[in-house]
């Protein structure tokens, strides 16, 4: 069954963010730019029509980054300068330690209307 338009995934990527960043597999992703610890830009092969698309993110760290107590980890997208029709910038960090870090598995799925 083929999906088109709103039902189709516009881009997706599974990449290694630890050490030398490398794409394991993708659809419509040309490259990953590494800006430093846990900070990446996902670049599209074919641009989206605009920056009004949805992104779902997931990751797996190489170690348990929780400190004592209830540590929280988060992935956040940067402000408007890091979100465009050609790609988006994301940062992975530990809230308690207030530090970004490289995950061994980072996944993103993008849905756009056109």
Buried (B, 14 or more C-beta within 10 A) or exposed (E): EEEEEEEEEBBBBBBBBBEEBEBEEBEBBBBBEBBEBBBBBBBBEEBBEEBEBEBEBEBEBBEEBBEEEEEEBEBEBBEEEBBBBBBBBBBBBBEBEEEBBBBBBBBBBBBBEE
